[in-house]
Amino acid sequence: MGLREQELTDIQAKGIRWTQTESLGLKRNGGAGPTDHKALDFNGKTIMIPVFNEQVSASPWRAELSEDQKEVMIYHHENLVDTARAPQIPNFYSLKTAEGIPYSKIATLHSKDVLATTVLQECVRYRARETSCQFCAIEESLKSGKTIAFKTPSMLAEVAKAAVELDGVKQMIMTTGTPKSLDRGAAVLEASAHAVKSAVDIPIQVQCEPPDDDIWFTRLKNAGADAIGMHLEAVSDRVRKQIMPGKASVPLSRYMNAYKAAVSVFGAGNVSTYILAGLGDTEEEILAMSRELVKIGVYPFVVPFVPVAGTPLENHPMPDSIMLDRIFREIGPMLAEHNMTSESLKAGCAKCGACSALKSYE
């Protein structure tokens, strides 16, 4: 048994039918980042699999617990093809700050050893549908009380230290909703990275829209950030304007210039971007952008789009796994050729690789 690359791609693109998701370990539904997912560990390789959206009901993949409740049995149609384990609830989740705020509302465990936080859980683009990204659920977890609006630098430092010491967390990812300021969140990330690095030695990736001034890349690096992600999500102006009209006001030319400036500070590969396959960009558009990004030292982290409940795209179809497989088969060797494999990166989503099978194709 054991899932091949194409099967990993298929299971992430179609999700898995699983009625016992409350029984084992971590899950993610609502909020920013990989959401409506559950983490499963296949022989040391942890992947995030969609389990909570409606589209998953049509998936040929199914999971159920083993009789001893210790393993997850993975079926394709009715054939048992593999077994997996679910990462358990981390120890730091049981702790609270002196003010009584649960650590799990400040930062969460992604995959099996990645600490992630959304420093600002509110976004200037979110509340007006004429500007919001139609796939985003950043404020939904705030509305449901699962998190707090702003995580102070001292809070993040306290939780990061505990996560490293109690659960062996290997890296930290800090993303943010976009504030009204022209730095687009870089300032709060600078303060956050500095506080965490002063408390514990852990690699950090920060994520924000391209700030107005390239000096922020040096400031973030000096504060302790090891890598940066500036996420395109969609690669064509056509889809950007349709799906994320507010974010599309920052032109692609600014992203490309920001990438080049950031690579000069962080180094090749330690600048990355999320590309959500399935929003409407064609296969060739995704590949053309990926080729351009790799040439300038940016890791194009292509991820299957997962519709999230409560967003305008909640009924959007899941992406074509055959198309994803073709994309990964070109990008993977390209990354290896340019010495930008996920293992060589210092921190970030691409280093973790749990949300996309791309890492298996390098």
Buried (B, 14 or more C-beta within 10 A) or exposed (E): EEBEBBBBBBBBBBBBBBEEBEEBBBBBBBBBBBBBBBBBBBEEBBBBBBBBBEBBEEBBBBBBBEEEEEBBBBBBEEEEBBBBBBBEBBBBBEBEBEEEBBBBBBBBBBBBBBBBBBBBBBBBBBEEEEBBBBBBBBBBBBEEEBBBEEBBBBBBBBBBBBBBEBBEBBBBBBBBBBBEEEBBBBBBBBBBBBBBBEBBEBBBBBBBBBBBEBEBBBBBBEBBBBBBBBBBBBBBEBBBEBBBBBBBEBEBEBBBEBBBBBBBBBBBBBBBBBBBBBBBBEBEBBBBBBEBBBEEBBBBBBBBBBBBBEBBBBEBEBBBBEBBBBBBBBBBEBBEEBEBBBEBBBBBBBBBBBBBBBBBBB
